[in-house]
Amino acid sequence: MKYVPDATGDRRFADDTTTDREGVDGLLSELDEYGVEQALRIAEASGDAEVTVLTVGPDDAKDALRKALSMGADKAVHVNDDDIHGSDVIATSAIVAKALEQVGFDLVVCGMASTDGTMGVLPALLAERLGVPQATLLSEVSVEGTTVKGRRDGDAASEQVEAQLPAVVSVTDQSGEARYPSFKGIMAAKKKPVQSLDLDDLGIDADAVGLAGAWTKVETVTARPPRSKGTIVTDEGEGGKQLAAFLAEQKFI
């Protein structure tokens, strides 16, 4: 799961053309909340599974972990290292894969995409690096024995897919509404373990990640111009006609 800038805030780039995380509040990516929810449902259905949430991010990313722990996850892993700053999705997938190998897993559940980068390719990259099957963009997901099953909805048809564990899946925002943390869950989250890892713990060279190791780079950034003032129509009996004329002029009707 990912700690992202609040989409309702004034998001902008820093001087090094990376996302400015100091000037805007951060939170758990909304799309990743669906992943947490489905992991919890799978664990509840099995009766004896453990849910570990994992994120890669700065110190404040612990807030995202605490949110997931308050929803019901059992423990958390936080990968935090200054040299990770500026990593693209290729480097991030390498970091997450190494962390997963160290922590251990049966099933990796991801959101369909992050709400800041919106790449949507991390689950596939993880499956490739881990050497396990993937079942992505699922609207339904369940585990039966050693098999994970799910439904992938397309524009014209739905597919039933399955894979043998261990595996990586991603779930869409149609998979089921994420639960709200209860007061009891929020208090319990404060006592749940959060393991911290850095690049040395994972055996990753700093030159392979961060801005230096990125396969992609933002060259230039131009601020979006402010919105122009809208047209105000004063209705003195002809407002409907003026509105229709405006819509026709803009080719909306």
Secondary structure as a PSIPRED ss2 file (coil, helix, strand):
# PSIPRED VFORMAT (PSIPRED V4.0)

   1 M C   1.000  0.000  0.000
   2 K C   1.000  0.000  0.000
   3 Y E   0.000  0.000  1.000
   4 V E   0.000  0.000  1.000
   5 P E   0.000  0.000  1.000
   6 D C   1.000  0.000  0.000
   7 A C   1.000  0.000  0.000
   8 T C   1.000  0.000  0.000
   9 G C   1.000  0.000  0.000
  10 D C   1.000  0.000  0.000
  11 R C   1.000  0.000  0.000
  12 R C   1.000  0.000  0.000
  13 F E   0.000  0.000  1.000
  14 A C   1.000  0.000  0.000
  15 D C   1.000  0.000  0.000
  16 D C   1.000  0.000  0.000
  17 T C   1.000  0.000  0.000
  18 T C   1.000  0.000  0.000
  19 T E   0.000  0.000  1.000
  20 D C   1.000  0.000  0.000
  21 R C   1.000  0.000  0.000
  22 E C   1.000  0.000  0.000
  23 G C   1.000  0.000  0.000
  24 V C   1.000  0.000  0.000
  25 D C   1.000  0.000  0.000
  26 G E   0.000  0.000  1.000
  27 L E   0.000  0.000  1.000
  28 L E   0.000  0.000  1.000
  29 S C   1.000  0.000  0.000
  30 E H   0.000  1.000  0.000
  31 L H   0.000  1.000  0.000
  32 D H   0.000  1.000  0.000
  33 E H   0.000  1.000  0.000
  34 Y H   0.000  1.000  0.000
  35 G H   0.000  1.000  0.000
  36 V H   0.000  1.000  0.000
  37 E H   0.000  1.000  0.000
  38 Q H   0.000  1.000  0.000
  39 A H   0.000  1.000  0.000
  40 L H   0.000  1.000  0.000
  41 R H   0.000  1.000  0.000
  42 I H   0.000  1.000  0.000
  43 A H   0.000  1.000  0.000
  44 E H   0.000  1.000  0.000
  45 A H   0.000  1.000  0.000
  46 S H   0.000  1.000  0.000
  47 G C   1.000  0.000  0.000
  48 D C   1.000  0.000  0.000
  49 A C   1.000  0.000  0.000
  50 E C   1.000  0.000  0.000
  51 V C   1.000  0.000  0.000
  52 T E   0.000  0.000  1.000
  53 V E   0.000  0.000  1.000
  54 L E   0.000  0.000  1.000
  55 T E   0.000  0.000  1.000
  56 V E   0.000  0.000  1.000
  57 G C   1.000  0.000  0.000
  58 P C   1.000  0.000  0.000
  59 D H   0.000  1.000  0.000
  60 D H   0.000  1.000  0.000
  61 A H   0.000  1.000  0.000
  62 K H   0.000  1.000  0.000
  63 D H   0.000  1.000  0.000
  64 A H   0.000  1.000  0.000
  65 L H   0.000  1.000  0.000
  66 R H   0.000  1.000  0.000
  67 K H   0.000  1.000  0.000
  68 A H   0.000  1.000  0.000
  69 L H   0.000  1.000  0.000
  70 S H   0.000  1.000  0.000
  71 M H   0.000  1.000  0.000
  72 G C   1.000  0.000  0.000
  73 A C   1.000  0.000  0.000
  74 D C   1.000  0.000  0.000
  75 K E   0.000  0.000  1.000
  76 A E   0.000  0.000  1.000
  77 V E   0.000  0.000  1.000
  78 H E   0.000  0.000  1.000
  79 V E   0.000  0.000  1.000
  80 N C   1.000  0.000  0.000
  81 D C   1.000  0.000  0.000
  82 D H   0.000  1.000  0.000
  83 D H   0.000  1.000  0.000
  84 I H   0.000  1.000  0.000
  85 H C   1.000  0.000  0.000
  86 G C   1.000  0.000  0.000
  87 S C   1.000  0.000  0.000
  88 D C   1.000  0.000  0.000
  89 V H   0.000  1.000  0.000
  90 I H   0.000  1.000  0.000
  91 A H   0.000  1.000  0.000
  92 T H   0.000  1.000  0.000
  93 S H   0.000  1.000  0.000
  94 A H   0.000  1.000  0.000
  95 I H   0.000  1.000  0.000
  96 V H   0.000  1.000  0.000
  97 A H   0.000  1.000  0.000
  98 K H   0.000  1.000  0.000
  99 A H   0.000  1.000  0.000
 100 L H   0.000  1.000  0.000
 101 E H   0.000  1.000  0.000
 102 Q H   0.000  1.000  0.000
 103 V H   0.000  1.000  0.000
 104 G C   1.000  0.000  0.000
 105 F C   1.000  0.000  0.000
 106 D C   1.000  0.000  0.000
 107 L E   0.000  0.000  1.000
 108 V E   0.000  0.000  1.000
 109 V E   0.000  0.000  1.000
 110 C E   0.000  0.000  1.000
 111 G E   0.000  0.000  1.000
 112 M C   1.000  0.000  0.000
 113 A C   1.000  0.000  0.000
 114 S C   1.000  0.000  0.000
 115 T C   1.000  0.000  0.000
 116 D C   1.000  0.000  0.000
 117 G C   1.000  0.000  0.000
 118 T C   1.000  0.000  0.000
 119 M C   1.000  0.000  0.000
 120 G C   1.000  0.000  0.000
 121 V C   1.000  0.000  0.000
 122 L H   0.000  1.000  0.000
 123 P H   0.000  1.000  0.000
 124 A H   0.000  1.000  0.000
 125 L H   0.000  1.000  0.000
 126 L H   0.000  1.000  0.000
 127 A H   0.000  1.000  0.000
 128 E H   0.000  1.000  0.000
 129 R H   0.000  1.000  0.000
 130 L H   0.000  1.000  0.000
 131 G C   1.000  0.000  0.000
 132 V C   1.000  0.000  0.000
 133 P C   1.000  0.000  0.000
 134 Q E   0.000  0.000  1.000
 135 A E   0.000  0.000  1.000
 136 T E   0.000  0.000  1.000
 137 L E   0.000  0.000  1.000
 138 L E   0.000  0.000  1.000
 139 S C   1.000  0.000  0.000
 140 E E   0.000  0.000  1.000
 141 V E   0.000  0.000  1.000
 142 S E   0.000  0.000  1.000
 143 V E   0.000  0.000  1.000
 144 E E   0.000  0.000  1.000
 145 G C   1.000  0.000  0.000
 146 T C   1.000  0.000  0.000
 147 T E   0.000  0.000  1.000
 148 V E   0.000  0.000  1.000
 149 K E   0.000  0.000  1.000
 150 G E   0.000  0.000  1.000
 151 R E   0.000  0.000  1.000
 152 R E   0.000  0.000  1.000
 153 D E   0.000  0.000  1.000
 154 G C   1.000  0.000  0.000
 155 D C   1.000  0.000  0.000
 156 A C   1.000  0.000  0.000
 157 A C   1.000  0.000  0.000
 158 S E   0.000  0.000  1.000
 159 E E   0.000  0.000  1.000
 160 Q E   0.000  0.000  1.000
 161 V E   0.000  0.000  1.000
 162 E E   0.000  0.000  1.000
 163 A E   0.000  0.000  1.000
 164 Q E   0.000  0.000  1.000
 165 L C   1.000  0.000  0.000
 166 P C   1.000  0.000  0.000
 167 A E   0.000  0.000  1.000
 168 V E   0.000  0.000  1.000
 169 V E   0.000  0.000  1.000
 170 S E   0.000  0.000  1.000
 171 V E   0.000  0.000  1.000
 172 T C   1.000  0.000  0.000
 173 D C   1.000  0.000  0.000
 174 Q C   1.000  0.000  0.000
 175 S C   1.000  0.000  0.000
 176 G C   1.000  0.000  0.000
 177 E C   1.000  0.000  0.000
 178 A C   1.000  0.000  0.000
 179 R C   1.000  0.000  0.000
 180 Y C   1.000  0.000  0.000
 181 P C   1.000  0.000  0.000
 182 S C   1.000  0.000  0.000
 183 F H   0.000  1.000  0.000
 184 K H   0.000  1.000  0.000
 185 G H   0.000  1.000  0.000
 186 I H   0.000  1.000  0.000
 187 M H   0.000  1.000  0.000
 188 A H   0.000  1.000  0.000
 189 A H   0.000  1.000  0.000
 190 K C   1.000  0.000  0.000
 191 K C   1.000  0.000  0.000
 192 K C   1.000  0.000  0.000
 193 P C   1.000  0.000  0.000
 194 V E   0.000  0.000  1.000
 195 Q E   0.000  0.000  1.000
 196 S E   0.000  0.000  1.000
 197 L E   0.000  0.000  1.000
 198 D C   1.000  0.000  0.000
 199 L H   0.000  1.000  0.000
 200 D H   0.000  1.000  0.000
 201 D H   0.000  1.000  0.000
 202 L H   0.000  1.000  0.000
 203 G C   1.000  0.000  0.000
 204 I C   1.000  0.000  0.000
 205 D C   1.000  0.000  0.000
 206 A H   0.000  1.000  0.000
 207 D H   0.000  1.000  0.000
 208 A H   0.000  1.000  0.000
 209 V C   1.000  0.000  0.000
 210 G H   0.000  1.000  0.000
 211 L H   0.000  1.000  0.000
 212 A H   0.000  1.000  0.000
 213 G H   0.000  1.000  0.000
 214 A C   1.000  0.000  0.000
 215 W C   1.000  0.000  0.000
 216 T C   1.000  0.000  0.000
 217 K C   1.000  0.000  0.000
 218 V C   1.000  0.000  0.000
 219 E C   1.000  0.000  0.000
 220 T C   1.000  0.000  0.000
 221 V C   1.000  0.000  0.000
 222 T C   1.000  0.000  0.000
 223 A C   1.000  0.000  0.000
 224 R C   1.000  0.000  0.000
 225 P C   1.000  0.000  0.000
 226 P C   1.000  0.000  0.000
 227 R C   1.000  0.000  0.000
 228 S C   1.000  0.000  0.000
 229 K C   1.000  0.000  0.000
 230 G C   1.000  0.000  0.000
 231 T C   1.000  0.000  0.000
 232 I C   1.000  0.000  0.000
 233 V C   1.000  0.000  0.000
 234 T C   1.000  0.000  0.000
 235 D C   1.000  0.000  0.000
 236 E C   1.000  0.000  0.000
 237 G C   1.000  0.000  0.000
 238 E C   1.000  0.000  0.000
 239 G H   0.000  1.000  0.000
 240 G H   0.000  1.000  0.000
 241 K H   0.000  1.000  0.000
 242 Q H   0.000  1.000  0.000
 243 L H   0.000  1.000  0.000
 244 A H   0.000  1.000  0.000
 245 A H   0.000  1.000  0.000
 246 F H   0.000  1.000  0.000
 247 L H   0.000  1.000  0.000
 248 A H   0.000  1.000  0.000
 249 E H   0.000  1.000  0.000
 250 Q C   1.000  0.000  0.000
 251 K C   1.000  0.000  0.000
 252 F C   1.000  0.000  0.000
 253 I C   1.000  0.000  0.000
